[in-house]
Amino acid sequence: MTGLSALLIFIGLFFLGGAISFWKQEMPRGLVVLLGFAAAMSLVGGVMRLAVWA
């Protein structure tokens, strides 16, 4: 696991936690969707950079 993939996975988990927290606080739906999308993109980017796929 490289440093960049670990960083992307960490950021994705951070955004996912924020999206869940904002959803529980009944924040605006657009903000929750934006955080969820950012989390998904970061997690997918981190997983795709792992050397497992090579």
All heavy atoms as atom14 arrays in JSON, in Angstrom:
{
  "sequence": "MTGLSALLIFIGLFFLGGAISFWKQEMPRGLVVLLGFAAAMSLVGGVMRLAVWA",
  "atom14_mask": [
    [1, 1, 1, 1, 1, 1, 1, 1, 0, 0, 0, 0, 0, 0],
    [1, 1, 1, 1, 1, 1, 1, 0, 0, 0, 0, 0, 0, 0],
    [1, 1, 1, 1, 0, 0, 0, 0, 0, 0, 0, 0, 0, 0],
    [1, 1, 1, 1, 1, 1, 1, 1, 0, 0, 0, 0, 0, 0],
    [1, 1, 1, 1, 1, 1, 0, 0, 0, 0, 0, 0, 0, 0],
    [1, 1, 1, 1, 1, 0, 0, 0, 0, 0, 0, 0, 0, 0],
    [1, 1, 1, 1, 1, 1, 1, 1, 0, 0, 0, 0, 0, 0],
    [1, 1, 1, 1, 1, 1, 1, 1, 0, 0, 0, 0, 0, 0],
    [1, 1, 1, 1, 1, 1, 1, 1, 0, 0, 0, 0, 0, 0],
    [1, 1, 1, 1, 1, 1, 1, 1, 1, 1, 1, 0, 0, 0],
    [1, 1, 1, 1, 1, 1, 1, 1, 0, 0, 0, 0, 0, 0],
    [1, 1, 1, 1, 0, 0, 0, 0, 0, 0, 0, 0, 0, 0],
    [1, 1, 1, 1, 1, 1, 1, 1, 0, 0, 0, 0, 0, 0],
    [1, 1, 1, 1, 1, 1, 1, 1, 1, 1, 1, 0, 0, 0],
    [1, 1, 1, 1, 1, 1, 1, 1, 1, 1, 1, 0, 0, 0],
    [1, 1, 1, 1, 1, 1, 1, 1, 0, 0, 0, 0, 0, 0],
    [1, 1, 1, 1, 0, 0, 0, 0, 0, 0, 0, 0, 0, 0],
    [1, 1, 1, 1, 0, 0, 0, 0, 0, 0, 0, 0, 0, 0],
    [1, 1, 1, 1, 1, 0, 0, 0, 0, 0, 0, 0, 0, 0],
    [1, 1, 1, 1, 1, 1, 1, 1, 0, 0, 0, 0, 0, 0],
    [1, 1, 1, 1, 1, 1, 0, 0, 0, 0, 0, 0, 0, 0],
    [1, 1, 1, 1, 1, 1, 1, 1, 1, 1, 1, 0, 0, 0],
    [1, 1, 1, 1, 1, 1, 1, 1, 1, 1, 1, 1, 1, 1],
    [1, 1, 1, 1, 1, 1, 1, 1, 1, 0, 0, 0, 0, 0],
    [1, 1, 1, 1, 1, 1, 1, 1, 1, 0, 0, 0, 0, 0],
    [1, 1, 1, 1, 1, 1, 1, 1, 1, 0, 0, 0, 0, 0],
    [1, 1, 1, 1, 1, 1, 1, 1, 0, 0, 0, 0, 0, 0],
    [1, 1, 1, 1, 1, 1, 1, 0, 0, 0, 0, 0, 0, 0],
    [1, 1, 1, 1, 1, 1, 1, 1, 1, 1, 1, 0, 0, 0],
    [1, 1, 1, 1, 0, 0, 0, 0, 0, 0, 0, 0, 0, 0],
    [1, 1, 1, 1, 1, 1, 1, 1, 0, 0, 0, 0, 0, 0],
    [1, 1, 1, 1, 1, 1, 1, 0, 0, 0, 0, 0, 0, 0],
    [1, 1, 1, 1, 1, 1, 1, 0, 0, 0, 0, 0, 0, 0],
    [1, 1, 1, 1, 1, 1, 1, 1, 0, 0, 0, 0, 0, 0],
    [1, 1, 1, 1, 1, 1, 1, 1, 0, 0, 0, 0, 0, 0],
    [1, 1, 1, 1, 0, 0, 0, 0, 0, 0, 0, 0, 0, 0],
    [1, 1, 1, 1, 1, 1, 1, 1, 1, 1, 1, 0, 0, 0],
    [1, 1, 1, 1, 1, 0, 0, 0, 0, 0, 0, 0, 0, 0],
    [1, 1, 1, 1, 1, 0, 0, 0, 0, 0, 0, 0, 0, 0],
    [1, 1, 1, 1, 1, 0, 0, 0, 0, 0, 0, 0, 0, 0],
    [1, 1, 1, 1, 1, 1, 1, 1, 0, 0, 0, 0, 0, 0],
    [1, 1, 1, 1, 1, 1, 0, 0, 0, 0, 0, 0, 0, 0],
    [1, 1, 1, 1, 1, 1, 1, 1, 0, 0, 0, 0, 0, 0],
    [1, 1, 1, 1, 1, 1, 1, 0, 0, 0, 0, 0, 0, 0],
    [1, 1, 1, 1, 0, 0, 0, 0, 0, 0, 0, 0, 0, 0],
    [1, 1, 1, 1, 0, 0, 0, 0, 0, 0, 0, 0, 0, 0],
    [1, 1, 1, 1, 1, 1, 1, 0, 0, 0, 0, 0, 0, 0],
    [1, 1, 1, 1, 1, 1, 1, 1, 0, 0, 0, 0, 0, 0],
    [1, 1, 1, 1, 1, 1, 1, 1, 1, 1, 1, 0, 0, 0],
    [1, 1, 1, 1, 1, 1, 1, 1, 0, 0, 0, 0, 0, 0],
    [1, 1, 1, 1, 1, 0, 0, 0, 0, 0, 0, 0, 0, 0],
    [1, 1, 1, 1, 1, 1, 1, 0, 0, 0, 0, 0, 0, 0],
    [1, 1, 1, 1, 1, 1, 1, 1, 1, 1, 1, 1, 1, 1],
    [1, 1, 1, 1, 1, 0, 0, 0, 0, 0, 0, 0, 0, 0]
  ],
  "atom14_positions": [
    [[0.85, -1.17, 0.0], [0.0, 0.0, 0.0], [0.89, 1.23, 0.0], [1.75, 1.4, 0.86], [-0.9, 0.0, 1.24], [-1.78, 1.21, 1.32], [-2.86, 1.25, 2.76], [-3.99, -0.03, 2.39], [0.0, 0.0, 0.0], [0.0, 0.0, 0.0], [0.0, 0.0, 0.0], [0.0, 0.0, 0.0], [0.0, 0.0, 0.0], [0.0, 0.0, 0.0]],
    [[0.68, 2.09, -0.97], [1.47, 3.31, -1.05], [0.87, 4.39, -0.15], [-0.26, 4.26, 0.32], [1.53, 3.82, -2.5], [0.21, 4.18, -2.9], [2.1, 2.78, -3.42], [0.0, 0.0, 0.0], [0.0, 0.0, 0.0], [0.0, 0.0, 0.0], [0.0, 0.0, 0.0], [0.0, 0.0, 0.0], [0.0, 0.0, 0.0], [0.0, 0.0, 0.0]],
    [[1.62, 5.44, 0.03], [1.16, 6.53, 0.87], [-0.05, 7.23, 0.3], [-0.97, 7.62, 1.03], [0.0, 0.0, 0.0], [0.0, 0.0, 0.0], [0.0, 0.0, 0.0], [0.0, 0.0, 0.0], [0.0, 0.0, 0.0], [0.0, 0.0, 0.0], [0.0, 0.0, 0.0], [0.0, 0.0, 0.0], [0.0, 0.0, 0.0], [0.0, 0.0, 0.0]],
    [[-0.09, 7.41, -1.03], [-1.2, 8.11, -1.65], [-2.49, 7.3, -1.56], [-3.56, 7.86, -1.28], [-0.89, 8.43, -3.11], [-1.96, 9.22, -3.86], [-2.22, 10.55, -3.17], [-1.55, 9.43, -5.29], [0.0, 0.0, 0.0], [0.0, 0.0, 0.0], [0.0, 0.0, 0.0], [0.0, 0.0, 0.0], [0.0, 0.0, 0.0], [0.0, 0.0, 0.0]],
    [[-2.4, 6.0, -1.75], [-3.63, 5.19, -1.66], [-4.14, 5.17, -0.22], [-5.36, 5.25, 0.0], [-3.37, 3.77, -2.16], [-2.41, 3.12, -1.36], [0.0, 0.0, 0.0], [0.0, 0.0, 0.0], [0.0, 0.0, 0.0], [0.0, 0.0, 0.0], [0.0, 0.0, 0.0], [0.0, 0.0, 0.0], [0.0, 0.0, 0.0], [0.0, 0.0, 0.0]],
    [[-3.25, 5.12, 0.74], [-3.68, 5.16, 2.14], [-4.32, 6.51, 2.47], [-5.33, 6.57, 3.18], [-2.49, 4.92, 3.06], [0.0, 0.0, 0.0], [0.0, 0.0, 0.0], [0.0, 0.0, 0.0], [0.0, 0.0, 0.0], [0.0, 0.0, 0.0], [0.0, 0.0, 0.0], [0.0, 0.0, 0.0], [0.0, 0.0, 0.0], [0.0, 0.0, 0.0]],
    [[-3.75, 7.58, 1.93], [-4.31, 8.91, 2.16], [-5.7, 9.04, 1.54], [-6.62, 9.57, 2.17], [-3.37, 9.98, 1.59], [-3.81, 11.42, 1.78], [-3.8, 11.78, 3.25], [-2.91, 12.34, 0.99], [0.0, 0.0, 0.0], [0.0, 0.0, 0.0], [0.0, 0.0, 0.0], [0.0, 0.0, 0.0], [0.0, 0.0, 0.0], [0.0, 0.0, 0.0]],
    [[-5.86, 8.54, 0.33], [-7.16, 8.61, -0.33], [-8.21, 7.79, 0.42], [-9.36, 8.22, 0.57], [-7.06, 8.14, -1.78], [-6.43, 9.11, -2.76], [-6.19, 8.43, -4.09], [-7.3, 10.34, -2.93], [0.0, 0.0, 0.0], [0.0, 0.0, 0.0], [0.0, 0.0, 0.0], [0.0, 0.0, 0.0], [0.0, 0.0, 0.0], [0.0, 0.0, 0.0]],
    [[-7.83, 6.62, 0.91], [-8.77, 5.79, 1.67], [-9.13, 6.48, 2.97], [-10.3, 6.51, 3.38], [-8.18, 4.39, 1.89], [-8.12, 3.64, 0.56], [-9.0, 3.61, 2.91], [-7.37, 2.34, 0.62], [0.0, 0.0, 0.0], [0.0, 0.0, 0.0], [0.0, 0.0, 0.0], [0.0, 0.0, 0.0], [0.0, 0.0, 0.0], [0.0, 0.0, 0.0]],
    [[-8.15, 7.08, 3.65], [-8.41, 7.8, 4.89], [-9.36, 8.98, 4.65], [-10.31, 9.19, 5.42], [-7.1, 8.29, 5.5], [-7.29, 9.13, 6.73], [-7.62, 8.53, 7.94], [-7.16, 10.5, 6.68], [-7.81, 9.29, 9.08], [-7.35, 11.28, 7.8], [-7.68, 10.67, 9.01], [0.0, 0.0, 0.0], [0.0, 0.0, 0.0], [0.0, 0.0, 0.0]],
    [[-9.11, 9.75, 3.61], [-9.97, 10.89, 3.29], [-11.38, 10.41, 2.95], [-12.37, 11.02, 3.34], [-9.36, 11.72, 2.15], [-8.12, 12.45, 2.65], [-10.36, 12.73, 1.58], [-7.33, 13.13, 1.55], [0.0, 0.0, 0.0], [0.0, 0.0, 0.0], [0.0, 0.0, 0.0], [0.0, 0.0, 0.0], [0.0, 0.0, 0.0], [0.0, 0.0, 0.0]],
    [[-11.48, 9.31, 2.21], [-12.79, 8.77, 1.87], [-13.57, 8.35, 3.1], [-14.77, 8.61, 3.21], [0.0, 0.0, 0.0], [0.0, 0.0, 0.0], [0.0, 0.0, 0.0], [0.0, 0.0, 0.0], [0.0, 0.0, 0.0], [0.0, 0.0, 0.0], [0.0, 0.0, 0.0], [0.0, 0.0, 0.0], [0.0, 0.0, 0.0], [0.0, 0.0, 0.0]],
    [[-12.9, 7.7, 4.05], [-13.57, 7.31, 5.28], [-13.97, 8.52, 6.11], [-15.03, 8.54, 6.75], [-12.68, 6.37, 6.09], [-12.45, 4.99, 5.48], [-11.44, 4.22, 6.31], [-13.76, 4.24, 5.36], [0.0, 0.0, 0.0], [0.0, 0.0, 0.0], [0.0, 0.0, 0.0], [0.0, 0.0, 0.0], [0.0, 0.0, 0.0], [0.0, 0.0, 0.0]],
    [[-13.13, 9.57, 6.1], [-13.44, 10.81, 6.8], [-14.69, 11.46, 6.21], [-15.6, 11.87, 6.94], [-12.24, 11.76, 6.71], [-12.44, 13.06, 7.41], [-12.37, 13.14, 8.79], [-12.68, 14.21, 6.69], [-12.54, 14.34, 9.44], [-12.86, 15.42, 7.32], [-12.8, 15.49, 8.7], [0.0, 0.0, 0.0], [0.0, 0.0, 0.0], [0.0, 0.0, 0.0]],
    [[-14.76, 11.55, 4.88], [-15.93, 12.12, 4.23], [-17.17, 11.27, 4.46], [-18.28, 11.8, 4.62], [-15.7, 12.27, 2.72], [-14.85, 13.46, 2.34], [-14.14, 13.45, 1.15], [-14.76, 14.57, 3.15], [-13.37, 14.53, 0.79], [-13.99, 15.65, 2.79], [-13.29, 15.63, 1.61], [0.0, 0.0, 0.0], [0.0, 0.0, 0.0], [0.0, 0.0, 0.0]],
    [[-17.01, 9.95, 4.48], [-18.14, 9.07, 4.73], [-18.69, 9.27, 6.13], [-19.91, 9.34, 6.32], [-17.73, 7.62, 4.53], [-18.82, 6.57, 4.68], [-19.9, 6.78, 3.63], [-18.24, 5.18, 4.58], [0.0, 0.0, 0.0], [0.0, 0.0, 0.0], [0.0, 0.0, 0.0], [0.0, 0.0, 0.0], [0.0, 0.0, 0.0], [0.0, 0.0, 0.0]],
    [[-17.8, 9.4, 7.11], [-18.24, 9.69, 8.47], [-18.96, 11.02, 8.56], [-19.96, 11.16, 9.28], [0.0, 0.0, 0.0], [0.0, 0.0, 0.0], [0.0, 0.0, 0.0], [0.0, 0.0, 0.0], [0.0, 0.0, 0.0], [0.0, 0.0, 0.0], [0.0, 0.0, 0.0], [0.0, 0.0, 0.0], [0.0, 0.0, 0.0], [0.0, 0.0, 0.0]],
    [[-18.46, 12.02, 7.84], [-19.12, 13.32, 7.82], [-20.5, 13.26, 7.18], [-21.45, 13.89, 7.66], [0.0, 0.0, 0.0], [0.0, 0.0, 0.0], [0.0, 0.0, 0.0], [0.0, 0.0, 0.0], [0.0, 0.0, 0.0], [0.0, 0.0, 0.0], [0.0, 0.0, 0.0], [0.0, 0.0, 0.0], [0.0, 0.0, 0.0], [0.0, 0.0, 0.0]],
    [[-20.62, 12.5, 6.11], [-21.91, 12.37, 5.44], [-22.92, 11.68, 6.35], [-24.08, 12.1, 6.45], [-21.75, 11.59, 4.13], [0.0, 0.0, 0.0], [0.0, 0.0, 0.0], [0.0, 0.0, 0.0], [0.0, 0.0, 0.0], [0.0, 0.0, 0.0], [0.0, 0.0, 0.0], [0.0, 0.0, 0.0], [0.0, 0.0, 0.0], [0.0, 0.0, 0.0]],
    [[-22.49, 10.64, 7.05], [-23.39, 9.94, 7.98], [-23.79, 10.86, 9.12], [-24.96, 10.92, 9.51], [-22.73, 8.65, 8.49], [-22.61, 7.64, 7.36], [-23.52, 8.06, 9.65], [-21.76, 6.43, 7.7], [0.0, 0.0, 0.0], [0.0, 0.0, 0.0], [0.0, 0.0, 0.0], [0.0, 0.0, 0.0], [0.0, 0.0, 0.0], [0.0, 0.0, 0.0]],
    [[-22.83, 11.61, 9.64], [-23.11, 12.54, 10.73], [-24.08, 13.63, 10.29], [-25.03, 13.97, 11.0], [-21.81, 13.17, 11.22], [-22.07, 14.17, 12.17], [0.0, 0.0, 0.0], [0.0, 0.0, 0.0], [0.0, 0.0, 0.0], [0.0, 0.0, 0.0], [0.0, 0.0, 0.0], [0.0, 0.0, 0.0], [0.0, 0.0, 0.0], [0.0, 0.0, 0.0]],
    [[-23.84, 14.2, 9.11], [-24.73, 15.25, 8.61], [-26.12, 14.71, 8.32], [-27.12, 15.4, 8.5], [-24.16, 15.9, 7.36], [-23.06, 16.88, 7.63], [-22.55, 17.07, 8.9], [-22.5, 17.62, 6.6], [-21.53, 17.97, 9.16], [-21.49, 18.53, 6.83], [-21.01, 18.7, 8.12], [0.0, 0.0, 0.0], [0.0, 0.0, 0.0], [0.0, 0.0, 0.0]],
    [[-26.21, 13.46, 7.85], [-27.51, 12.85, 7.58], [-28.29, 12.68, 8.89], [-29.49, 12.93, 8.93], [-27.31, 11.53, 6.87], [-28.58, 10.8, 6.59], [-29.61, 11.23, 5.81], [-28.96, 9.51, 7.08], [-30.6, 10.29, 5.78], [-30.23, 9.23, 6.55], [-28.34, 8.59, 7.9], [-30.89, 8.04, 6.83], [-28.99, 7.4, 8.16], [-30.24, 7.15, 7.64]],
    [[-27.62, 12.26, 9.95], [-28.27, 12.08, 11.25], [-28.71, 13.42, 11.83], [-29.69, 13.48, 12.58], [-27.35, 11.36, 12.23], [-27.19, 9.89, 11.92], [-26.32, 9.21, 12.96], [-26.2, 7.73, 12.67], [-25.36, 7.05, 13.67], [0.0, 0.0, 0.0], [0.0, 0.0, 0.0], [0.0, 0.0, 0.0], [0.0, 0.0, 0.0], [0.0, 0.0, 0.0]],
    [[-27.99, 14.49, 11.51], [-28.35, 15.82, 12.0], [-29.4, 16.49, 11.12], [-29.78, 17.62, 11.36], [-27.11, 16.72, 12.05], [-26.09, 16.3, 13.05], [-24.87, 17.21, 13.01], [-24.98, 18.39, 12.72], [-23.71, 16.64, 13.3], [0.0, 0.0, 0.0], [0.0, 0.0, 0.0], [0.0, 0.0, 0.0], [0.0, 0.0, 0.0], [0.0, 0.0, 0.0]],
    [[-29.84, 15.79, 10.07], [-30.83, 16.28, 9.12], [-30.39, 17.57, 8.45], [-31.15, 18.53, 8.32], [-32.19, 16.43, 9.79], [-32.73, 15.13, 10.33], [-34.07, 15.28, 11.03], [-34.6, 16.39, 11.08], [-34.56, 14.26, 11.54], [0.0, 0.0, 0.0], [0.0, 0.0, 0.0], [0.0, 0.0, 0.0], [0.0, 0.0, 0.0], [0.0, 0.0, 0.0]],
    [[-29.14, 17.58, 8.02], [-28.6, 18.71, 7.26], [-29.18, 18.66, 5.84], [-29.82, 17.68, 5.47], [-27.07, 18.63, 7.22], [-26.41, 18.74, 8.56], [-26.54, 20.34, 9.31], [-25.18, 21.15, 8.54], [0.0, 0.0, 0.0], [0.0, 0.0, 0.0], [0.0, 0.0, 0.0], [0.0, 0.0, 0.0], [0.0, 0.0, 0.0], [0.0, 0.0, 0.0]],
    [[-28.97, 19.71, 5.04], [-29.51, 19.71, 3.67], [-29.05, 18.49, 2.87], [-27.89, 18.07, 2.95], [-28.96, 21.0, 3.07], [-28.7, 21.88, 4.24], [-28.32, 20.97, 5.36], [0.0, 0.0, 0.0], [0.0, 0.0, 0.0], [0.0, 0.0, 0.0], [0.0, 0.0, 0.0], [0.0, 0.0, 0.0], [0.0, 0.0, 0.0], [0.0, 0.0, 0.0]],
    [[-29.96, 17.94, 2.1], [-29.7, 16.71, 1.37], [-28.57, 16.88, 0.35], [-27.79, 15.96, 0.13], [-30.97, 16.25, 0.66], [-30.83, 14.91, -0.01], [-32.14, 14.45, -0.56], [-33.1, 14.37, 0.55], [-33.84, 13.32, 0.8], [-33.74, 12.28, 0.04], [-34.69, 13.31, 1.8], [0.0, 0.0, 0.0], [0.0, 0.0, 0.0], [0.0, 0.0, 0.0]],
    [[-28.47, 18.06, -0.26], [-27.42, 18.3, -1.24], [-26.03, 18.19, -0.63], [-25.1, 17.68, -1.27], [0.0, 0.0, 0.0], [0.0, 0.0, 0.0], [0.0, 0.0, 0.0], [0.0, 0.0, 0.0], [0.0, 0.0, 0.0], [0.0, 0.0, 0.0], [0.0, 0.0, 0.0], [0.0, 0.0, 0.0], [0.0, 0.0, 0.0], [0.0, 0.0, 0.0]],
    [[-25.88, 18.66, 0.58], [-24.59, 18.58, 1.27], [-24.23, 17.13, 1.58], [-23.08, 16.71, 1.41], [-24.63, 19.41, 2.54], [-23.35, 19.5, 3.35], [-22.25, 20.15, 2.52], [-23.59, 20.29, 4.62], [0.0, 0.0, 0.0], [0.0, 0.0, 0.0], [0.0, 0.0, 0.0], [0.0, 0.0, 0.0], [0.0, 0.0, 0.0], [0.0, 0.0, 0.0]],
    [[-25.22, 16.36, 2.01], [-24.98, 14.95, 2.32], [-24.61, 14.19, 1.05], [-23.7, 13.36, 1.06], [-26.22, 14.34, 3.01], [-26.04, 12.85, 3.21], [-26.49, 15.03, 4.34], [0.0, 0.0, 0.0], [0.0, 0.0, 0.0], [0.0, 0.0, 0.0], [0.0, 0.0, 0.0], [0.0, 0.0, 0.0], [0.0, 0.0, 0.0], [0.0, 0.0, 0.0]],
    [[-25.3, 14.49, -0.04], [-25.0, 13.83, -1.31], [-23.61, 14.21, -1.79], [-22.86, 13.36, -2.28], [-26.07, 14.19, -2.37], [-25.65, 13.75, -3.76], [-27.4, 13.56, -2.0], [0.0, 0.0, 0.0], [0.0, 0.0, 0.0], [0.0, 0.0, 0.0], [0.0, 0.0, 0.0], [0.0, 0.0, 0.0], [0.0, 0.0, 0.0], [0.0, 0.0, 0.0]],
    [[-23.25, 15.47, -1.65], [-21.91, 15.91, -2.06], [-20.82, 15.22, -1.25], [-19.82, 14.74, -1.81], [-21.79, 17.43, -1.9], [-20.47, 18.05, -2.31], [-20.26, 17.89, -3.81], [-20.43, 19.51, -1.92], [0.0, 0.0, 0.0], [0.0, 0.0, 0.0], [0.0, 0.0, 0.0], [0.0, 0.0, 0.0], [0.0, 0.0, 0.0], [0.0, 0.0, 0.0]],
    [[-20.99, 15.11, 0.05], [-20.01, 14.41, 0.88], [-19.97, 12.93, 0.55], [-18.9, 12.31, 0.55], [-20.32, 14.61, 2.36], [-19.83, 15.91, 2.97], [-20.34, 16.03, 4.4], [-18.34, 16.0, 2.94], [0.0, 0.0, 0.0], [0.0, 0.0, 0.0], [0.0, 0.0, 0.0], [0.0, 0.0, 0.0], [0.0, 0.0, 0.0], [0.0, 0.0, 0.0]],
    [[-21.13, 12.34, 0.3], [-21.17, 10.93, -0.07], [-20.45, 10.67, -1.39], [-19.74, 9.68, -1.55], [0.0, 0.0, 0.0], [0.0, 0.0, 0.0], [0.0, 0.0, 0.0], [0.0, 0.0, 0.0], [0.0, 0.0, 0.0], [0.0, 0.0, 0.0], [0.0, 0.0, 0.0], [0.0, 0.0, 0.0], [0.0, 0.0, 0.0], [0.0, 0.0, 0.0]],
    [[-20.65, 11.58, -2.35], [-19.99, 11.45, -3.64], [-18.48, 11.6, -3.49], [-17.7, 10.84, -4.08], [-20.54, 12.49, -4.62], [-19.95, 12.39, -6.0], [-20.3, 11.35, -6.84], [-19.04, 13.34, -6.44], [-19.76, 11.26, -8.1], [-18.49, 13.26, -7.7], [-18.85, 12.22, -8.54], [0.0, 0.0, 0.0], [0.0, 0.0, 0.0], [0.0, 0.0, 0.0]],
    [[-18.05, 12.57, -2.68], [-16.62, 12.77, -2.44], [-16.02, 11.55, -1.75], [-14.9, 11.12, -2.06], [-16.39, 14.02, -1.61], [0.0, 0.0, 0.0], [0.0, 0.0, 0.0], [0.0, 0.0, 0.0], [0.0, 0.0, 0.0], [0.0, 0.0, 0.0], [0.0, 0.0, 0.0], [0.0, 0.0, 0.0], [0.0, 0.0, 0.0], [0.0, 0.0, 0.0]],
    [[-16.76, 10.97, -0.81], [-16.29, 9.78, -0.12], [-16.14, 8.61, -1.09], [-15.13, 7.89, -1.07], [-17.25, 9.41, 1.01], [0.0, 0.0, 0.0], [0.0, 0.0, 0.0], [0.0, 0.0, 0.0], [0.0, 0.0, 0.0], [0.0, 0.0, 0.0], [0.0, 0.0, 0.0], [0.0, 0.0, 0.0], [0.0, 0.0, 0.0], [0.0, 0.0, 0.0]],
    [[-17.13, 8.43, -1.95], [-17.08, 7.33, -2.91], [-15.91, 7.49, -3.87], [-15.18, 6.53, -4.15], [-18.39, 7.24, -3.67], [0.0, 0.0, 0.0], [0.0, 0.0, 0.0], [0.0, 0.0, 0.0], [0.0, 0.0, 0.0], [0.0, 0.0, 0.0], [0.0, 0.0, 0.0], [0.0, 0.0, 0.0], [0.0, 0.0, 0.0], [0.0, 0.0, 0.0]],
    [[-15.71, 8.7, -4.38], [-14.62, 8.93, -5.32], [-13.25, 8.73, -4.65], [-12.34, 8.14, -5.25], [-14.69, 10.35, -5.89], [-15.83, 10.58, -6.84], [-15.62, 9.67, -8.38], [-16.77, 8.36, -8.16], [0.0, 0.0, 0.0], [0.0, 0.0, 0.0], [0.0, 0.0, 0.0], [0.0, 0.0, 0.0], [0.0, 0.0, 0.0], [0.0, 0.0, 0.0]],
    [[-13.11, 9.19, -3.42], [-11.83, 9.02, -2.72], [-11.56, 7.54, -2.43], [-10.44, 7.07, -2.6], [-11.84, 9.81, -1.41], [-11.91, 11.18, -1.67], [0.0, 0.0, 0.0], [0.0, 0.0, 0.0], [0.0, 0.0, 0.0], [0.0, 0.0, 0.0], [0.0, 0.0, 0.0], [0.0, 0.0, 0.0], [0.0, 0.0, 0.0], [0.0, 0.0, 0.0]],
    [[-12.58, 6.83, -1.97], [-12.4, 5.41, -1.67], [-12.09, 4.61, -2.93], [-11.19, 3.75, -2.92], [-13.63, 4.85, -0.97], [-13.8, 5.27, 0.49], [-15.16, 4.83, 1.01], [-12.69, 4.69, 1.35], [0.0, 0.0, 0.0], [0.0, 0.0, 0.0], [0.0, 0.0, 0.0], [0.0, 0.0, 0.0], [0.0, 0.0, 0.0], [0.0, 0.0, 0.0]],
    [[-12.8, 4.87, -4.0], [-12.55, 4.16, -5.25], [-11.16, 4.48, -5.77], [-10.43, 3.58, -6.21], [-13.64, 4.49, -6.3], [-13.23, 4.03, -7.69], [-14.95, 3.86, -5.91], [0.0, 0.0, 0.0], [0.0, 0.0, 0.0], [0.0, 0.0, 0.0], [0.0, 0.0, 0.0], [0.0, 0.0, 0.0], [0.0, 0.0, 0.0], [0.0, 0.0, 0.0]],
    [[-10.76, 5.75, -5.7], [-9.41, 6.13, -6.13], [-8.34, 5.45, -5.31], [-7.33, 4.99, -5.84], [0.0, 0.0, 0.0], [0.0, 0.0, 0.0], [0.0, 0.0, 0.0], [0.0, 0.0, 0.0], [0.0, 0.0, 0.0], [0.0, 0.0, 0.0], [0.0, 0.0, 0.0], [0.0, 0.0, 0.0], [0.0, 0.0, 0.0], [0.0, 0.0, 0.0]],
    [[-8.53, 5.38, -3.99], [-7.56, 4.73, -3.13], [-7.47, 3.24, -3.37], [-6.38, 2.67, -3.41], [0.0, 0.0, 0.0], [0.0, 0.0, 0.0], [0.0, 0.0, 0.0], [0.0, 0.0, 0.0], [0.0, 0.0, 0.0], [0.0, 0.0, 0.0], [0.0, 0.0, 0.0], [0.0, 0.0, 0.0], [0.0, 0.0, 0.0], [0.0, 0.0, 0.0]],
    [[-8.6, 2.6, -3.57], [-8.61, 1.16, -3.81], [-8.01, 0.83, -5.18], [-7.27, -0.14, -5.33], [-10.04, 0.6, -3.68], [-10.13, -0.83, -4.17], [-10.49, 0.68, -2.22], [0.0, 0.0, 0.0], [0.0, 0.0, 0.0], [0.0, 0.0, 0.0], [0.0, 0.0, 0.0], [0.0, 0.0, 0.0], [0.0, 0.0, 0.0], [0.0, 0.0, 0.0]],
    [[-8.3, 1.67, -6.17], [-7.77, 1.4, -7.51], [-6.25, 1.6, -7.56], [-5.59, 1.01, -8.41], [-8.45, 2.32, -8.54], [-9.91, 2.01, -8.76], [-10.19, 0.36, -9.41], [-9.6, 0.57, -11.06], [0.0, 0.0, 0.0], [0.0, 0.0, 0.0], [0.0, 0.0, 0.0], [0.0, 0.0, 0.0], [0.0, 0.0, 0.0], [0.0, 0.0, 0.0]],
    [[-5.7, 2.42, -6.68], [-4.25, 2.64, -6.66], [-3.51, 1.54, -5.92], [-2.27, 1.51, -5.95], [-3.91, 3.98, -6.02], [-4.22, 5.16, -6.91], [-3.56, 6.4, -6.44], [-2.13, 6.25, -6.22], [-1.18, 6.46, -7.13], [-1.54, 6.8, -8.34], [0.08, 6.33, -6.82], [0.0, 0.0, 0.0], [0.0, 0.0, 0.0], [0.0, 0.0, 0.0]],
    [[-4.21, 0.65, -5.24], [-3.54, -0.45, -4.55], [-2.85, -1.36, -5.55], [-3.28, -1.53, -6.68], [-4.56, -1.26, -3.74], [-5.14, -0.57, -2.52], [-6.21, -1.45, -1.9], [-4.08, -0.25, -1.51], [0.0, 0.0, 0.0], [0.0, 0.0, 0.0], [0.0, 0.0, 0.0], [0.0, 0.0, 0.0], [0.0, 0.0, 0.0], [0.0, 0.0, 0.0]],
    [[-1.77, -1.95, -5.14], [-0.99, -2.8, -6.05], [-1.61, -4.17, -6.25], [-1.08, -4.99, -6.98], [0.42, -2.96, -5.5], [0.0, 0.0, 0.0], [0.0, 0.0, 0.0], [0.0, 0.0, 0.0], [0.0, 0.0, 0.0], [0.0, 0.0, 0.0], [0.0, 0.0, 0.0], [0.0, 0.0, 0.0], [0.0, 0.0, 0.0], [0.0, 0.0, 0.0]],
    [[-2.74, -4.43, -5.62], [-3.39, -5.74, -5.74], [-3.86, -5.97, -7.17], [-3.87, -7.1, -7.66], [-4.59, -5.8, -4.76], [-5.37, -7.09, -4.92], [-4.1, -5.64, -3.33], [0.0, 0.0, 0.0], [0.0, 0.0, 0.0], [0.0, 0.0, 0.0], [0.0, 0.0, 0.0], [0.0, 0.0, 0.0], [0.0, 0.0, 0.0], [0.0, 0.0, 0.0]],
    [[-4.26, -4.9, -7.86], [-4.86, -5.06, -9.19], [-3.8, -5.29, -10.27], [-4.15, -5.69, -11.37], [-5.66, -3.81, -9.53], [-6.62, -3.43, -8.45], [-6.53, -2.35, -7.63], [-7.77, -4.15, -8.04], [-7.57, -2.36, -6.74], [-8.35, -3.44, -6.97], [-8.39, -5.32, -8.46], [-9.5, -3.87, -6.32], [-9.54, -5.74, -7.8], [-10.08, -5.03, -6.76]],
    [[-2.53, -5.04, -9.99], [-1.51, -5.16, -11.03], [-1.1, -6.6, -11.25], [-1.21, -7.46, -10.45], [-0.28, -4.35, -10.63], [0.0, 0.0, 0.0], [0.0, 0.0, 0.0], [0.0, 0.0, 0.0], [0.0, 0.0, 0.0], [0.0, 0.0, 0.0], [0.0, 0.0, 0.0], [0.0, 0.0, 0.0], [0.0, 0.0, 0.0], [0.0, 0.0, 0.0]]
  ]
}
